[in-house]
Amino acid sequence: MCGNSVALAGITTSLGLEVGCDVVAQTLPMGAGDLCKLHPRVVIFELGAVSHDWIYTLSSAIPGLLLIGIDPETNRALLLQTRQAVDLSSRDLAEIIRQVEPTLPAPGKKPGHGA
């Protein structure tokens, strides 16, 4: 947990009661490098309280890390799961998009041209 809001304090307390969930709470600012030393599997942080560089550093340093950004004002969460890929072609990118958006036509198919 990275943040100073009352909302994050409540989330920290609630998650700490979950079986098998070890919670380490840190106040911001906390450097991404310092956080990486903890080898977290999930980082929950306040949206707007951290920089894009902070998020990028964490996601680059810890493949598979789940980042959850909390907006205390709207009670919304942004989930970012880091997966790294190297040397992607446009076809590779289309396949990644297809996994999230199954209505994207399969390779070689045009929309509206049957299966």
Biopython code that builds the backbone (N, CA, C, O; Angstrom):
import numpy as np
from Bio.PDB.StructureBuilder import StructureBuilder

atoms = [
    (1, "MET", "N", (0.835, -1.172, 0.000)),
    (1, "MET", "CA", (0.000, 0.000, 0.000)),
    (1, "MET", "C", (0.877, 1.231, 0.000)),
    (1, "MET", "O", (1.803, 1.347, 0.802)),
    (2, "CYS", "N", (0.589, 2.135, -0.885)),
    (2, "CYS", "CA", (1.325, 3.394, -0.940)),
    (2, "CYS", "C", (0.342, 4.534, -0.997)),
    (2, "CYS", "O", (-0.346, 4.724, -2.000)),
    (3, "GLY", "N", (0.275, 5.288, 0.071)),
    (3, "GLY", "CA", (-0.616, 6.426, 0.088)),
    (3, "GLY", "C", (-0.857, 6.938, 1.483)),
    (3, "GLY", "O", (-0.461, 6.325, 2.474)),
    (4, "ASN", "N", (-1.520, 8.084, 1.537)),
    (4, "ASN", "CA", (-1.757, 8.753, 2.813)),
    (4, "ASN", "C", (-3.233, 8.997, 3.094)),
    (4, "ASN", "O", (-3.564, 9.577, 4.128)),
    (5, "SER", "N", (-4.125, 8.578, 2.215)),
    (5, "SER", "CA", (-5.538, 8.908, 2.380)),
    (5, "SER", "C", (-6.229, 7.994, 3.392)),
    (5, "SER", "O", (-5.755, 6.900, 3.698)),
    (6, "VAL", "N", (-7.343, 8.470, 3.890)),
    (6, "VAL", "CA", (-8.168, 7.679, 4.799)),
    (6, "VAL", "C", (-8.693, 6.445, 4.066)),
    (6, "VAL", "O", (-8.789, 5.368, 4.655)),
    (7, "ALA", "N", (-9.032, 6.597, 2.787)),
    (7, "ALA", "CA", (-9.536, 5.461, 2.003)),
    (7, "ALA", "C", (-8.503, 4.346, 1.946)),
    (7, "ALA", "O", (-8.847, 3.177, 2.123)),
    (8, "LEU", "N", (-7.254, 4.688, 1.705)),
    (8, "LEU", "CA", (-6.204, 3.672, 1.638)),
    (8, "LEU", "C", (-5.940, 3.055, 3.012)),
    (8, "LEU", "O", (-5.617, 1.872, 3.113)),
    (9, "ALA", "N", (-6.077, 3.849, 4.053)),
    (9, "ALA", "CA", (-5.919, 3.312, 5.409)),
    (9, "ALA", "C", (-6.988, 2.253, 5.682)),
    (9, "ALA", "O", (-6.702, 1.216, 6.281)),
    (10, "GLY", "N", (-8.216, 2.517, 5.240)),
    (10, "GLY", "CA", (-9.295, 1.537, 5.413)),
    (10, "GLY", "C", (-9.050, 0.275, 4.615)),
    (10, "GLY", "O", (-9.296, -0.830, 5.099)),
    (11, "ILE", "N", (-8.561, 0.436, 3.384)),
    (11, "ILE", "CA", (-8.249, -0.730, 2.542)),
    (11, "ILE", "C", (-7.130, -1.534, 3.176)),
    (11, "ILE", "O", (-7.185, -2.764, 3.196)),
    (12, "THR", "N", (-6.120, -0.858, 3.693)),
    (12, "THR", "CA", (-4.999, -1.531, 4.353)),
    (12, "THR", "C", (-5.491, -2.376, 5.519)),
    (12, "THR", "O", (-5.096, -3.533, 5.662)),
    (13, "THR", "N", (-6.348, -1.803, 6.347)),
    (13, "THR", "CA", (-6.888, -2.523, 7.501)),
    (13, "THR", "C", (-7.713, -3.722, 7.064)),
    (13, "THR", "O", (-7.561, -4.811, 7.617)),
    (14, "SER", "N", (-8.585, -3.536, 6.079)),
    (14, "SER", "CA", (-9.452, -4.621, 5.608)),
    (14, "SER", "C", (-8.649, -5.758, 4.997)),
    (14, "SER", "O", (-8.892, -6.926, 5.301)),
    (15, "LEU", "N", (-7.689, -5.422, 4.135)),
    (15, "LEU", "CA", (-6.876, -6.473, 3.507)),
    (15, "LEU", "C", (-6.001, -7.193, 4.518)),
    (15, "LEU", "O", (-5.708, -8.378, 4.357)),
    (16, "GLY", "N", (-5.582, -6.486, 5.556)),
    (16, "GLY", "CA", (-4.781, -7.108, 6.604)),
    (16, "GLY", "C", (-5.526, -8.194, 7.348)),
    (16, "GLY", "O", (-4.905, -9.059, 7.966)),
    (17, "LEU", "N", (-6.852, -8.166, 7.298)),
    (17, "LEU", "CA", (-7.669, -9.190, 7.949)),
    (17, "LEU", "C", (-7.865, -10.430, 7.075)),
    (17, "LEU", "O", (-8.327, -11.461, 7.563)),
    (18, "GLU", "N", (-7.520, -10.341, 5.792)),
    (18, "GLU", "CA", (-7.677, -11.468, 4.870)),
    (18, "GLU", "C", (-6.600, -12.517, 5.130)),
    (18, "GLU", "O", (-5.424, -12.184, 5.277)),
    (19, "VAL", "N", (-6.998, -13.767, 5.186)),
    (19, "VAL", "CA", (-6.055, -14.864, 5.401)),
    (19, "VAL", "C", (-5.067, -14.930, 4.238)),
    (19, "VAL", "O", (-5.469, -14.908, 3.074)),
    (20, "GLY", "N", (-3.798, -15.011, 4.549)),
    (20, "GLY", "CA", (-2.763, -15.144, 3.527)),
    (20, "GLY", "C", (-2.369, -13.844, 2.861)),
    (20, "GLY", "O", (-1.581, -13.850, 1.915)),
    (21, "CYS", "N", (-2.901, -12.728, 3.333)),
    (21, "CYS", "CA", (-2.616, -11.429, 2.725)),
    (21, "CYS", "C", (-1.713, -10.638, 3.667)),
    (21, "CYS", "O", (-2.167, -10.133, 4.693)),
    (22, "ASP", "N", (-0.447, -10.536, 3.319)),
    (22, "ASP", "CA", (0.498, -9.748, 4.109)),
    (22, "ASP", "C", (0.535, -8.335, 3.541)),
    (22, "ASP", "O", (0.871, -8.140, 2.373)),
    (23, "VAL", "N", (0.198, -7.371, 4.352)),
    (23, "VAL", "CA", (0.111, -5.982, 3.904)),
    (23, "VAL", "C", (1.259, -5.186, 4.507)),
    (23, "VAL", "O", (1.502, -5.229, 5.713)),
    (24, "VAL", "N", (1.955, -4.461, 3.645)),
    (24, "VAL", "CA", (2.997, -3.539, 4.079)),
    (24, "VAL", "C", (2.541, -2.154, 3.638)),
    (24, "VAL", "O", (2.427, -1.882, 2.443)),
    (25, "ALA", "N", (2.286, -1.292, 4.596)),
    (25, "ALA", "CA", (1.818, 0.052, 4.279)),
    (25, "ALA", "C", (2.997, 1.015, 4.309)),
    (25, "ALA", "O", (3.821, 0.983, 5.223)),
    (26, "GLN", "N", (3.062, 1.868, 3.300)),
    (26, "GLN", "CA", (4.110, 2.879, 3.188)),
    (26, "GLN", "C", (3.449, 4.214, 2.875)),
    (26, "GLN", "O", (2.515, 4.273, 2.076)),
    (27, "THR", "N", (3.921, 5.267, 3.490)),
    (27, "THR", "CA", (3.407, 6.579, 3.138)),
    (27, "THR", "C", (4.174, 7.097, 1.925)),
    (27, "THR", "O", (5.327, 6.733, 1.698)),
    (28, "LEU", "N", (3.528, 7.931, 1.173)),
    (28, "LEU", "CA", (4.172, 8.544, 0.014)),
    (28, "LEU", "C", (4.833, 9.838, 0.465)),
    (28, "LEU", "O", (4.335, 10.456, 1.405)),
    (29, "PRO", "N", (5.903, 10.275, -0.137)),
    (29, "PRO", "CA", (6.512, 9.643, -1.311)),
    (29, "PRO", "C", (7.442, 8.498, -0.902)),
    (29, "PRO", "O", (8.183, 8.595, 0.077)),
    (30, "MET", "N", (7.386, 7.450, -1.650)),
    (30, "MET", "CA", (8.303, 6.325, -1.501)),
    (30, "MET", "C", (8.867, 6.055, -2.883)),
    (30, "MET", "O", (8.113, 5.884, -3.841)),
    (31, "GLY", "N", (10.145, 6.016, -2.990)),
    (31, "GLY", "CA", (10.769, 5.784, -4.282)),
    (31, "GLY", "C", (10.451, 4.408, -4.824)),
    (31, "GLY", "O", (10.369, 3.438, -4.070)),
    (32, "ALA", "N", (10.272, 4.323, -6.129)),
    (32, "ALA", "CA", (9.982, 3.039, -6.763)),
    (32, "ALA", "C", (11.103, 2.045, -6.508)),
    (32, "ALA", "O", (10.845, 0.856, -6.316)),
    (33, "GLY", "N", (12.347, 2.518, -6.503)),
    (33, "GLY", "CA", (13.479, 1.629, -6.248)),
    (33, "GLY", "C", (13.414, 1.015, -4.861)),
    (33, "GLY", "O", (13.698, -0.170, -4.693)),
    (34, "ASP", "N", (13.038, 1.817, -3.860)),
    (34, "ASP", "CA", (12.895, 1.301, -2.495)),
    (34, "ASP", "C", (11.775, 0.271, -2.418)),
    (34, "ASP", "O", (11.898, -0.741, -1.728)),
    (35, "LEU", "N", (10.688, 0.534, -3.128)),
    (35, "LEU", "CA", (9.562, -0.389, -3.135)),
    (35, "LEU", "C", (9.929, -1.699, -3.825)),
    (35, "LEU", "O", (9.499, -2.768, -3.392)),
    (36, "CYS", "N", (10.712, -1.627, -4.885)),
    (36, "CYS", "CA", (11.133, -2.835, -5.602)),
    (36, "CYS", "C", (11.911, -3.780, -4.692)),
    (36, "CYS", "O", (11.840, -4.999, -4.853)),
    (37, "LYS", "N", (12.650, -3.225, -3.743)),
    (37, "LYS", "CA", (13.435, -4.050, -2.817)),
    (37, "LYS", "C", (12.548, -4.938, -1.951)),
    (37, "LYS", "O", (13.014, -5.942, -1.412)),
    (38, "LEU", "N", (11.287, -4.579, -1.816)),
    (38, "LEU", "CA", (10.349, -5.391, -1.026)),
    (38, "LEU", "C", (9.797, -6.582, -1.824)),
    (38, "LEU", "O", (9.180, -7.477, -1.247)),
    (39, "HIS", "N", (10.017, -6.595, -3.141)),
    (39, "HIS", "CA", (9.547, -7.655, -4.036)),
    (39, "HIS", "C", (8.045, -7.924, -3.896)),
    (39, "HIS", "O", (7.635, -9.065, -3.679)),
    (40, "PRO", "N", (7.234, -6.884, -4.020)),
    (40, "PRO", "CA", (5.783, -7.086, -3.874)),
    (40, "PRO", "C", (5.190, -7.821, -5.074)),
    (40, "PRO", "O", (5.750, -7.790, -6.170)),
    (41, "ARG", "N", (4.067, -8.473, -4.859)),
    (41, "ARG", "CA", (3.306, -9.089, -5.946)),
    (41, "ARG", "C", (2.170, -8.173, -6.372)),
    (41, "ARG", "O", (1.704, -8.234, -7.510)),
    (42, "VAL", "N", (1.727, -7.321, -5.448)),
    (42, "VAL", "CA", (0.656, -6.353, -5.710)),
    (42, "VAL", "C", (1.046, -5.038, -5.035)),
    (42, "VAL", "O", (1.540, -5.032, -3.908)),
    (43, "VAL", "N", (0.819, -3.931, -5.733)),
    (43, "VAL", "CA", (1.019, -2.610, -5.136)),
    (43, "VAL", "C", (-0.268, -1.825, -5.340)),
    (43, "VAL", "O", (-0.748, -1.665, -6.462)),
    (44, "ILE", "N", (-0.812, -1.342, -4.238)),
    (44, "ILE", "CA", (-2.007, -0.503, -4.286)),
    (44, "ILE", "C", (-1.554, 0.914, -3.944)),
    (44, "ILE", "O", (-0.867, 1.131, -2.946)),
    (45, "PHE", "N", (-1.939, 1.863, -4.767)),
    (45, "PHE", "CA", (-1.480, 3.235, -4.591)),
    (45, "PHE", "C", (-2.599, 4.204, -4.918)),
    (45, "PHE", "O", (-3.588, 3.839, -5.554)),
    (46, "GLU", "N", (-2.436, 5.435, -4.479)),
    (46, "GLU", "CA", (-3.406, 6.482, -4.784)),
    (46, "GLU", "C", (-3.120, 7.057, -6.162)),
    (46, "GLU", "O", (-2.007, 7.505, -6.438)),
    (47, "LEU", "N", (-4.128, 7.041, -7.026)),
    (47, "LEU", "CA", (-3.984, 7.684, -8.329)),
    (47, "LEU", "C", (-3.751, 9.173, -8.105)),
    (47, "LEU", "O", (-4.356, 9.774, -7.218)),
    (48, "GLY", "N", (-2.901, 9.748, -8.885)),
    (48, "GLY", "CA", (-2.612, 11.161, -8.763)),
    (48, "GLY", "C", (-1.547, 11.475, -7.732)),
    (48, "GLY", "O", (-1.024, 12.589, -7.715)),
    (49, "ALA", "N", (-1.208, 10.522, -6.869)),
    (49, "ALA", "CA", (-0.188, 10.756, -5.847)),
    (49, "ALA", "C", (1.186, 10.249, -6.290)),
    (49, "ALA", "O", (2.192, 10.503, -5.628)),
    (50, "VAL", "N", (1.217, 9.536, -7.403)),
    (50, "VAL", "CA", (2.484, 9.011, -7.918)),
    (50, "VAL", "C", (2.639, 9.433, -9.376)),
    (50, "VAL", "O", (1.658, 9.734, -10.055)),
    (51, "SER", "N", (3.865, 9.451, -9.837)),
    (51, "SER", "CA", (4.124, 9.858, -11.214)),
    (51, "SER", "C", (4.040, 8.658, -12.162)),
    (51, "SER", "O", (4.082, 7.503, -11.738)),
    (52, "HIS", "N", (3.921, 8.962, -13.436)),
    (52, "HIS", "CA", (3.946, 7.904, -14.449)),
    (52, "HIS", "C", (5.291, 7.188, -14.427)),
    (52, "HIS", "O", (5.354, 5.981, -14.656)),
    (53, "ASP", "N", (6.366, 7.924, -14.153)),
    (53, "ASP", "CA", (7.691, 7.309, -14.065)),
    (53, "ASP", "C", (7.746, 6.286, -12.933)),
    (53, "ASP", "O", (8.363, 5.231, -13.081)),
    (54, "TRP", "N", (7.112, 6.588, -11.815)),
    (54, "TRP", "CA", (7.064, 5.683, -10.662)),
    (54, "TRP", "C", (6.382, 4.380, -11.073)),
    (54, "TRP", "O", (6.875, 3.291, -10.777)),
    (55, "ILE", "N", (5.252, 4.500, -11.751)),
    (55, "ILE", "CA", (4.505, 3.324, -12.209)),
    (55, "ILE", "C", (5.333, 2.539, -13.223)),
    (55, "ILE", "O", (5.409, 1.312, -13.144)),
    (56, "TYR", "N", (5.949, 3.232, -14.168)),
    (56, "TYR", "CA", (6.755, 2.567, -15.198)),
    (56, "TYR", "C", (7.954, 1.845, -14.588)),
    (56, "TYR", "O", (8.270, 0.721, -14.980)),
    (57, "THR", "N", (8.621, 2.486, -13.633)),
    (57, "THR", "CA", (9.776, 1.861, -12.984)),
    (57, "THR", "C", (9.371, 0.566, -12.293)),
    (57, "THR", "O", (10.054, -0.450, -12.421)),
    (58, "LEU", "N", (8.265, 0.602, -11.565)),
    (58, "LEU", "CA", (7.800, -0.612, -10.885)),
    (58, "LEU", "C", (7.439, -1.704, -11.880)),
    (58, "LEU", "O", (7.848, -2.854, -11.722)),
    (59, "SER", "N", (6.677, -1.348, -12.899)),
    (59, "SER", "CA", (6.222, -2.354, -13.853)),
    (59, "SER", "C", (7.379, -2.927, -14.662)),
    (59, "SER", "O", (7.329, -4.086, -15.072)),
    (60, "SER", "N", (8.411, -2.139, -14.896)),
    (60, "SER", "CA", (9.579, -2.635, -15.628)),
    (60, "SER", "C", (10.454, -3.532, -14.753)),
    (60, "SER", "O", (11.021, -4.516, -15.227)),
    (61, "ALA", "N", (10.553, -3.188, -13.500)),
    (61, "ALA", "CA", (11.446, -3.908, -12.593)),
    (61, "ALA", "C", (10.865, -5.229, -12.094)),
    (61, "ALA", "O", (11.605, -6.155, -11.762)),
    (62, "ILE", "N", (9.528, -5.309, -12.043)),
    (62, "ILE", "CA", (8.893, -6.499, -11.458)),
    (62, "ILE", "C", (7.859, -7.045, -12.441)),
    (62, "ILE", "O", (6.685, -6.684, -12.360)),
    (63, "PRO", "N", (8.280, -7.912, -13.371)),
    (63, "PRO", "CA", (7.315, -8.502, -14.311)),
    (63, "PRO", "C", (6.220, -9.268, -13.564)),
    (63, "PRO", "O", (6.487, -9.966, -12.585)),
    (64, "GLY", "N", (4.989, -9.122, -14.046)),
    (64, "GLY", "CA", (3.860, -9.812, -13.429)),
    (64, "GLY", "C", (3.236, -9.064, -12.267)),
    (64, "GLY", "O", (2.233, -9.510, -11.709)),
    (65, "LEU", "N", (3.816, -7.933, -11.897)),
    (65, "LEU", "CA", (3.289, -7.142, -10.782)),
    (65, "LEU", "C", (1.888, -6.636, -11.113)),
    (65, "LEU", "O", (1.633, -6.160, -12.220)),
    (66, "LEU", "N", (0.992, -6.743, -10.147)),
    (66, "LEU", "CA", (-0.346, -6.163, -10.280)),
    (66, "LEU", "C", (-0.333, -4.812, -9.588)),
    (66, "LEU", "O", (-0.082, -4.726, -8.386)),
    (67, "LEU", "N", (-0.601, -3.761, -10.343)),
    (67, "LEU", "CA", (-0.689, -2.409, -9.806)),
    (67, "LEU", "C", (-2.162, -2.017, -9.738)),
    (67, "LEU", "O", (-2.893, -2.151, -10.720)),
    (68, "ILE", "N", (-2.590, -1.536, -8.584)),
    (68, "ILE", "CA", (-3.978, -1.111, -8.405)),
    (68, "ILE", "C", (-3.965, 0.336, -7.942)),
    (68, "ILE", "O", (-3.548, 0.646, -6.826)),
    (69, "GLY", "N", (-4.430, 1.215, -8.823)),
    (69, "GLY", "CA", (-4.520, 2.629, -8.492)),
    (69, "GLY", "C", (-5.905, 2.943, -7.972)),
    (69, "GLY", "O", (-6.901, 2.633, -8.626)),
    (70, "ILE", "N", (-5.978, 3.554, -6.808)),
    (70, "ILE", "CA", (-7.248, 3.890, -6.168)),
    (70, "ILE", "C", (-7.474, 5.396, -6.263)),
    (70, "ILE", "O", (-6.581, 6.184, -5.952)),
    (71, "ASP", "N", (-8.657, 5.788, -6.690)),
    (71, "ASP", "CA", (-9.054, 7.188, -6.670)),
    (71, "ASP", "C", (-9.994, 7.368, -5.485)),
    (71, "ASP", "O", (-11.166, 7.000, -5.572)),
    (72, "PRO", "N", (-9.505, 7.929, -4.374)),
    (72, "PRO", "CA", (-10.332, 8.050, -3.172)),
    (72, "PRO", "C", (-11.578, 8.913, -3.356)),
    (72, "PRO", "O", (-12.561, 8.742, -2.635)),
    (73, "GLU", "N", (-11.544, 9.840, -4.318)),
    (73, "GLU", "CA", (-12.682, 10.734, -4.513)),
    (73, "GLU", "C", (-13.843, 10.056, -5.223)),
    (73, "GLU", "O", (-15.001, 10.365, -4.943)),
    (74, "THR", "N", (-13.550, 9.128, -6.146)),
    (74, "THR", "CA", (-14.614, 8.484, -6.921)),
    (74, "THR", "C", (-14.839, 7.032, -6.530)),
    (74, "THR", "O", (-15.769, 6.393, -7.021)),
    (75, "ASN", "N", (-13.994, 6.509, -5.649)),
    (75, "ASN", "CA", (-14.089, 5.110, -5.216)),
    (75, "ASN", "C", (-13.913, 4.148, -6.395)),
    (75, "ASN", "O", (-14.562, 3.104, -6.457)),
    (76, "ARG", "N", (-13.035, 4.509, -7.319)),
    (76, "ARG", "CA", (-12.736, 3.668, -8.479)),
    (76, "ARG", "C", (-11.314, 3.156, -8.380)),
    (76, "ARG", "O", (-10.446, 3.761, -7.750)),
    (77, "ALA", "N", (-11.108, 2.022, -9.024)),
    (77, "ALA", "CA", (-9.769, 1.431, -9.052)),
    (77, "ALA", "C", (-9.350, 1.189, -10.495)),
    (77, "ALA", "O", (-10.166, 0.797, -11.329)),
    (78, "LEU", "N", (-8.093, 1.422, -10.782)),
    (78, "LEU", "CA", (-7.509, 1.156, -12.087)),
    (78, "LEU", "C", (-6.553, -0.017, -11.903)),
    (78, "LEU", "O", (-5.602, 0.068, -11.127)),
    (79, "LEU", "N", (-6.808, -1.115, -12.619)),
    (79, "LEU", "CA", (-5.983, -2.312, -12.490)),
    (79, "LEU", "C", (-4.997, -2.378, -13.644)),
    (79, "LEU", "O", (-5.389, -2.322, -14.809)),
    (80, "LEU", "N", (-3.732, -2.496, -13.322)),
    (80, "LEU", "CA", (-2.683, -2.586, -14.323)),
    (80, "LEU", "C", (-1.844, -3.821, -14.027)),
    (80, "LEU", "O", (-1.148, -3.880, -13.013)),
    (81, "GLN", "N", (-1.911, -4.790, -14.902)),
    (81, "GLN", "CA", (-1.072, -5.978, -14.728)),
    (81, "GLN", "C", (0.061, -5.895, -15.725)),
    (81, "GLN", "O", (-0.159, -5.713, -16.923)),
    (82, "THR", "N", (1.254, -6.029, -15.230)),
    (82, "THR", "CA", (2.405, -5.869, -16.103)),
    (82, "THR", "C", (2.793, -7.192, -16.737)),
    (82, "THR", "O", (3.040, -8.191, -16.061)),
    (83, "ARG", "N", (2.836, -7.159, -18.036)),
    (83, "ARG", "CA", (3.362, -8.266, -18.841)),
    (83, "ARG", "C", (4.313, -7.626, -19.828)),
    (83, "ARG", "O", (3.984, -6.628, -20.467)),
    (84, "GLN", "N", (5.465, -8.193, -19.945)),
    (84, "GLN", "CA", (6.437, -7.593, -20.834)),
    (84, "GLN", "C", (6.563, -8.423, -22.098)),
    (84, "GLN", "O", (6.549, -9.653, -22.062)),
    (85, "ALA", "N", (6.685, -7.733, -23.199)),
    (85, "ALA", "CA", (6.872, -8.368, -24.496)),
    (85, "ALA", "C", (7.952, -7.593, -25.239)),
    (85, "ALA", "O", (8.053, -6.372, -25.119)),
    (86, "VAL", "N", (8.742, -8.308, -25.996)),
    (86, "VAL", "CA", (9.847, -7.699, -26.726)),
    (86, "VAL", "C", (9.691, -8.017, -28.206)),
    (86, "VAL", "O", (9.209, -9.089, -28.573)),
    (87, "ASP", "N", (10.100, -7.080, -29.050)),
    (87, "ASP", "CA", (10.094, -7.268, -30.498)),
    (87, "ASP", "C", (8.710, -7.639, -31.027)),
    (87, "ASP", "O", (8.565, -8.613, -31.766)),
    (88, "LEU", "N", (7.703, -6.869, -30.652)),
    (88, "LEU", "CA", (6.341, -7.128, -31.108)),
    (88, "LEU", "C", (6.138, -6.629, -32.533)),
    (88, "LEU", "O", (6.599, -5.551, -32.908)),
    (89, "SER", "N", (5.444, -7.433, -33.306)),
    (89, "SER", "CA", (5.016, -6.986, -34.631)),
    (89, "SER", "C", (3.611, -6.408, -34.490)),
    (89, "SER", "O", (2.987, -6.529, -33.436)),
    (90, "SER", "N", (3.118, -5.785, -35.548)),
    (90, "SER", "CA", (1.750, -5.268, -35.501)),
    (90, "SER", "C", (0.756, -6.407, -35.361)),
    (90, "SER", "O", (-0.290, -6.232, -34.736)),
    (91, "ARG", "N", (1.055, -7.562, -35.923)),
    (91, "ARG", "CA", (0.180, -8.735, -35.770)),
    (91, "ARG", "C", (0.152, -9.193, -34.308)),
    (91, "ARG", "O", (-0.902, -9.563, -33.790)),
    (92, "ASP", "N", (1.326, -9.167, -33.639)),
    (92, "ASP", "CA", (1.377, -9.509, -32.214)),
    (92, "ASP", "C", (0.515, -8.556, -31.400)),
    (92, "ASP", "O", (-0.220, -8.979, -30.508)),
    (93, "LEU", "N", (0.608, -7.269, -31.712)),
    (93, "LEU", "CA", (-0.212, -6.283, -31.001)),
    (93, "LEU", "C", (-1.698, -6.520, -31.235)),
    (93, "LEU", "O", (-2.504, -6.408, -30.311)),
    (94, "ALA", "N", (-2.057, -6.846, -32.472)),
    (94, "ALA", "CA", (-3.463, -7.131, -32.778)),
    (94, "ALA", "C", (-3.946, -8.342, -31.984)),
    (94, "ALA", "O", (-5.090, -8.361, -31.530)),
    (95, "GLU", "N", (-3.102, -9.342, -31.812)),
    (95, "GLU", "CA", (-3.492, -10.527, -31.045)),
    (95, "GLU", "C", (-3.689, -10.183, -29.568)),
    (95, "GLU", "O", (-4.606, -10.697, -28.928)),
    (96, "ILE", "N", (-2.843, -9.328, -29.035)),
    (96, "ILE", "CA", (-3.009, -8.879, -27.652)),
    (96, "ILE", "C", (-4.332, -8.138, -27.507)),
    (96, "ILE", "O", (-5.065, -8.357, -26.543)),
    (97, "ILE", "N", (-4.638, -7.268, -28.452)),
    (97, "ILE", "CA", (-5.903, -6.528, -28.423)),
    (97, "ILE", "C", (-7.074, -7.491, -28.550)),
    (97, "ILE", "O", (-8.090, -7.321, -27.877)),
    (98, "ARG", "N", (-6.947, -8.492, -29.398)),
    (98, "ARG", "CA", (-8.003, -9.479, -29.610)),
    (98, "ARG", "C", (-8.311, -10.245, -28.319)),
    (98, "ARG", "O", (-9.458, -10.629, -28.091)),
    (99, "GLN", "N", (-7.311, -10.468, -27.485)),
    (99, "GLN", "CA", (-7.533, -11.158, -26.208)),
    (99, "GLN", "C", (-8.426, -10.337, -25.284)),
    (99, "GLN", "O", (-9.198, -10.888, -24.500)),
    (100, "VAL", "N", (-8.312, -9.016, -25.383)),
    (100, "VAL", "CA", (-9.112, -8.134, -24.540)),
    (100, "VAL", "C", (-10.428, -7.770, -25.217)),
    (100, "VAL", "O", (-11.446, -7.591, -24.548)),
    (101, "GLU", "N", (-10.409, -7.663, -26.525)),
    (101, "GLU", "CA", (-11.579, -7.265, -27.309)),
    (101, "GLU", "C", (-11.896, -8.361, -28.324)),
    (101, "GLU", "O", (-11.473, -8.283, -29.478)),
    (102, "PRO", "N", (-12.643, -9.386, -27.894)),
    (102, "PRO", "CA", (-12.887, -10.534, -28.759)),
    (102, "PRO", "C", (-13.695, -10.223, -30.020)),
    (102, "PRO", "O", (-13.769, -11.065, -30.914)),
    (103, "THR", "N", (-14.302, -9.040, -30.116)),
    (103, "THR", "CA", (-15.066, -8.722, -31.319)),
    (103, "THR", "C", (-14.170, -8.281, -32.476)),
    (103, "THR", "O", (-14.644, -8.116, -33.600)),
    (104, "LEU", "N", (-12.879, -8.090, -32.204)),
    (104, "LEU", "CA", (-11.953, -7.761, -33.282)),
    (104, "LEU", "C", (-11.853, -8.969, -34.202)),
    (104, "LEU", "O", (-11.602, -10.075, -33.723)),
    (105, "PRO", "N", (-12.042, -8.797, -35.503)),
    (105, "PRO", "CA", (-12.017, -9.933, -36.428)),
    (105, "PRO", "C", (-10.685, -10.678, -36.378)),
    (105, "PRO", "O", (-9.632, -10.091, -36.127)),
    (106, "ALA", "N", (-10.758, -11.977, -36.622)),
    (106, "ALA", "CA", (-9.558, -12.815, -36.673)),
    (106, "ALA", "C", (-8.690, -12.375, -37.844)),
    (106, "ALA", "O", (-9.183, -11.750, -38.783)),
    (107, "PRO", "N", (-7.395, -12.699, -37.793)),
    (107, "PRO", "CA", (-6.512, -12.310, -38.894)),
    (107, "PRO", "C", (-7.052, -12.815, -40.242)),
    (107, "PRO", "O", (-7.498, -13.957, -40.353)),
    (108, "GLY", "N", (-7.004, -11.957, -41.247)),
    (108, "GLY", "CA", (-7.460, -12.327, -42.587)),
    (108, "GLY", "C", (-8.943, -12.166, -42.806)),
    (108, "GLY", "O", (-9.410, -12.329, -43.933)),
    (109, "LYS", "N", (-9.699, -11.852, -41.777)),
    (109, "LYS", "CA", (-11.158, -11.673, -41.897)),
    (109, "LYS", "C", (-11.473, -10.199, -41.891)),
    (109, "LYS", "O", (-10.867, -9.432, -41.142)),
    (110, "LYS", "N", (-12.400, -9.801, -42.706)),
    (110, "LYS", "CA", (-12.889, -8.430, -42.726)),
    (110, "LYS", "C", (-14.220, -8.377, -41.978)),
    (110, "LYS", "O", (-15.008, -9.318, -42.064)),
    (111, "PRO", "N", (-14.481, -7.303, -41.253)),
    (111, "PRO", "CA", (-15.765, -7.204, -40.554)),
    (111, "PRO", "C", (-16.934, -7.359, -41.511)),
    (111, "PRO", "O", (-16.952, -6.771, -42.593)),
    (112, "GLY", "N", (-17.900, -8.151, -41.102)),
    (112, "GLY", "CA", (-19.113, -8.327, -41.894)),
    (112, "GLY", "C", (-18.987, -9.331, -43.047)),
    (112, "GLY", "O", (-19.883, -9.399, -43.888)),
    (113, "HIS", "N", (-17.910, -10.104, -43.109)),
    (113, "HIS", "CA", (-17.712, -11.068, -44.178)),
    (113, "HIS", "C", (-17.858, -12.521, -43.711)),
    (113, "HIS", "O", (-17.210, -13.413, -44.258)),
    (114, "GLY", "N", (-18.683, -12.757, -42.728)),
    (114, "GLY", "CA", (-18.955, -14.123, -42.304)),
    (114, "GLY", "C", (-17.780, -14.758, -41.586)),
    (114, "GLY", "O", (-16.714, -14.159, -41.440)),
    (115, "ALA", "N", (-18.005, -15.995, -41.139)),
    (115, "ALA", "CA", (-16.975, -16.683, -40.362)),
    (115, "ALA", "C", (-16.089, -17.506, -41.209)),
    (115, "ALA", "O", (-15.171, -18.148, -40.699)),
]
sb = StructureBuilder()
sb.init_structure("model")
sb.init_model(0)
sb.init_chain("A")
sb.init_seg("    ")
for serial, (resi, resn, name, xyz) in enumerate(atoms, 1):
    if name == "N":
        sb.init_residue(resn, " ", resi, " ")
    sb.init_atom(name, np.array(xyz, "f"), 0.0, 1.0, " ", f" {name:<3s}", serial, name[0])
structure = sb.get_structure()
